[in-house]
Amino acid sequence: MQAGYRRRKGYIAEVPSAPSITIVRCGGIAEHWRKVIERCEIGEAAGVQVLKAEGGNRVLALPGEKGSAGLVVKRWELRTLGARVKSTLKRSRAWRHWKGADRLTKAGVRTAACYAIARSTANDGTALEWLVMDRVPGKTLLRHMAEGDLTVRQEHGLARAAGALVRSLSSKGYHNRDGKPSNLIVSWPAADQPTITVIDCVAIRQQSSFGGEHLRALANLYIEPLGCKCAPRRTLIARALRAFGEPTSQLVGRGGTWPAVRRELWSGISGVIKAHGDPVPKVDPLS
């Protein structure tokens, strides 16, 4: 009898075949993470929530034990030969995220812990790749900007934290090509002292010898909110730029004043924003 079929009282009924799951990297016991992915295959019946869906790709959430925020599991379809080759060569999105998270950790930047990378085959034969990571509680920076739910002091603190995040990466020789506000989770250890956690680490890159990546990183904080009609006020932009630029000796050390340096920064950022074109996201990150 063919796999995936069962004979019942004179007829053959099709039943789903269990996917073959291979854990290719993990921290801890591989069998535990295999069971996590099996729960994701079951879906809602196992308490799995779909956070985001783009085509056949999914971002799923699994509830945690008491006192735990749970897990986030990202699933990508590897439909093309190129995608499958990248996965084998450890250059796929899951592998790049894992490596990016390592870079952020070494740079002292908060990020969600990665637990496992796996491969499986769907019932229709499509190759799948999985990434299991920690779920970080809190709202995204973009959600806070859209809802306007913060006090003025909290907004000021958050603007400074965003600028300091770019500075922290830049000082260690890295930049985040996709550091938009929807990829940053905000938590509040104190009432007006936020911390920011990076939840998408796919595009963490080393800075080039030409420089200028910090302008793109700062522009990323503005472009997405602009497209979602919740762009920050000029006073908040000024605080973010100050948190990034004022302690940077190579900027202020040119003999100019901080206002002059700020104008230079904003001029470069404005050029990046203009070159970007339409800022409206293809997929609404607030939906």
N, C-alpha and C positions, 0 to 999 in steps of 0.2 A: 504493500500500500504506500502511496506517495506521502512524503512528509507534509504535515499541515492538513491532513484529512483524517476523518474518523468515521467508521461505518456504524450506523445506527438503524437497527430494525429494517434492513433491506434497502437503505439508501446511504449515500455518502454525504456527510455534512462537512463543510469547510470550517476549520477552526484556525485561529491565528497561531503561527509558530513563534516560539520564544526567541527573541533576537540573541545572537551570539555576541556577548560583550567581552571585550578584551581591555583590561586595565593596562595602559602603557606607561603611566607614571603616577605615583601616589605617595602620600605620606600616611603611614599607618598600615592597616590590614587591607589588602586589595579586595577581599571578599565583602567587606563592609561597604566599600564604594560601589561594587557591582550591584549590591542590593539597593543602594540609593538610586542607581540608574534604572534598575528594574521597576522601582516605584514610579519613576518619571514616565516609563513606557505605559504603565497602567493608567496614569493621568488622574482625573478628578476623583475617581473612586479611592485613590490612595492619598487624598488630601493635597494633590499637586495643584498649584495655581499658575496660570499663564500670565506672566507679567508683560511680555512683548512677543509679537509674532510678525515676522517679515518673510513672506513666502513659506518655505518649509523650515526656516530657522526659528528657534524658540528660545525665550528666556523664561525659565520656570522657577518657582519658589516652593520649597518644602518646609512645612512647619517644624520648629525645633522643640526640644524638651523644655520643661519649665525653666524660665530664666534665660533661654537662648532665643536668638532671633531666627535661627534656622539656617537653611542653605539656599543658595542660588545655583541653578544648573543651566548652563548654556549649551544649546545643541545646534550644530551646523550640519547641513546636508553637503556631502562631497559628491556632487553630480558629475563633475568634469574630471577628466584624467589629470589635468593640472592641479585641481584641488586635492586629489588623492595623493599625487606625488608630493605636494607641499606638506601634507600631513605626515607622510613617511619620512621626509627630510627634516621634520620638526620646524617647518616654516609656516604652518597654518595659523589661523587666528588663535586657537587654543594654546599652541606652543608659544606664540608671540606674547600672548597675555601672561603666561607663566613667567617668561623671561623678563617681561616688563615689570611685573610685580616684584621680582627679585631685585631689579635695579632700583625701584622706588624704596624698597625696604632698606637697601644699602645706603640710599641717599637720605634716610631718616624721614621719609614721607609715608603717611598712613595709607594703607590699602587693604582691601579684603584678602584674607588668607586663601591661597589656592590649595586644594586637597587632592585632586585627582584629574587625570586626563584619560579618556577611554575612547575606544572605537567600537562600533557595532554595525549591524546590517539590518535595515528595516525589512518588514515583510514583503515589500515590493522590490527588494534588492538594492535599494539606495544605501550607499555608505554614509555613516553618520559619525560625527566626532563630538565628544562631550567634554565639558569642563565643569568640575564641581568646586565651588568656592563658598566662602562665608557670606552670609547675608548681613549687611550693615544696617542697623536701625537708623531711622531719620528720614528727612525729606531731602530731595535734591536741591542744589543751589537754585536751579531754574524754577522749581516749584515755589520756593520762598519768594523769588522775584516776581512770579506771576500772581501769587496770592496776596502779596503785600502784607504778610501777617506778622512782621517784626517791628519792634520799637526802633526809634531812630538810633539809639545806642547800639542795638543789635545789628542794624544795617551797617553802621560804621565799622563795627568789629568784624563783620563778615567780609566787607570790602577789603579791609587790611589783611585778613586771613587769605583771601584769594590772591592778592598781590604777593604776599609772603610765600605762598605755595610755588608760584612761578619762580620767584627768586631762589628758593631752596633748591629746586631742580637745576636751575641755571648755574648756581654756584658749584654744583657737583658735576657739571658738564653734560647735563641731560635736558631734554625738552619733551613736552607731550604734544604731539601733533593733533590729538583729538581731546584736548582738555576742556571741552565745552561744559557749561554748567549742569547739563542733564547727566553728566558722568561723574559728578561730584556730590557726595552725600555729606550733609551738615549735621553735626551733633553738638550738644550744648552742655559740656561739663559744668560750666558756670553760666549765670543768666545772660551775660553779654560777652562771653569769651568762647566763640565757636571753634570747633576743630573740623577740618575738611578731610574726607577720605576719598581717594581715587578708586572708582569701581570698574573702570575700563582701562586696562593697561596695554592694549594691543599696540599702541603707537608711541611707546616710549623710545626715543631715539637719542643717540649721542649727538652733541652739537658738532657742526661742521667747522672747519678752519675759517670759513668766511664769516661766521657769526650771523646775527640778525634773527635767529630762531626765537629769541625772547619776544620779539615784536609779534610774531605769529601766535605765540602762546598767550600773550596778553589780549590780542585781538579775538581769540577764541572765546574769551570770557564775555565778549560784547556781541559777537555776530549772532549767535543762537538766540539770546534774549531779544535782539533787534527784530529777528524774523518772527518771534513769538509775541511781539508787541508788548514787551515788558523790559525794554532797555533801561539800564541803571541811570540815575540822575548824574549830572556832571560832578556834584560834590562826592558821590561814591566812587566815580572814576578817578577823581583826584586822590582819594585815599588809597585806592588800590595801587595807583602808580607810585605814590609816595612809599608805600610798603615795599614795593619792588625796587624802586630806583634810588631812594635817598641813601641807604647804607652801602650802595655799590660804588666803591671808590673809583673805578675806571670811568664812571659817568660824571660824578660830581667833581672828581679830581682834575677836570679840564680847565678849571679856573672860573667856570660859570656858576651862577647861583642855582639853587634848586628849581625855582620857577622856570629858568631857561632850560634846564634838563628835562623838566616835565613837558614843556612845549615840544622839545625834540622827540621825546618818547611818543607823545600823542600824534605828532606829525607822521612818524613811522607807522604807528598803529592804524591811523586813518588811511594810509596808502594800502595796507593789507586788507582792510575792510572794503575799500573801493574795488580792489582787484578781485575780491571774492565774488562779487556779483550779487545775485538774489540771495538774501539771507534766510528766506523762508525754508525750514527743514522739509525734506521730502516726506518724512514720516513725522507726524505731530508727536513730540516727546511729552506733551502734557495730556494726551488723550488717555 
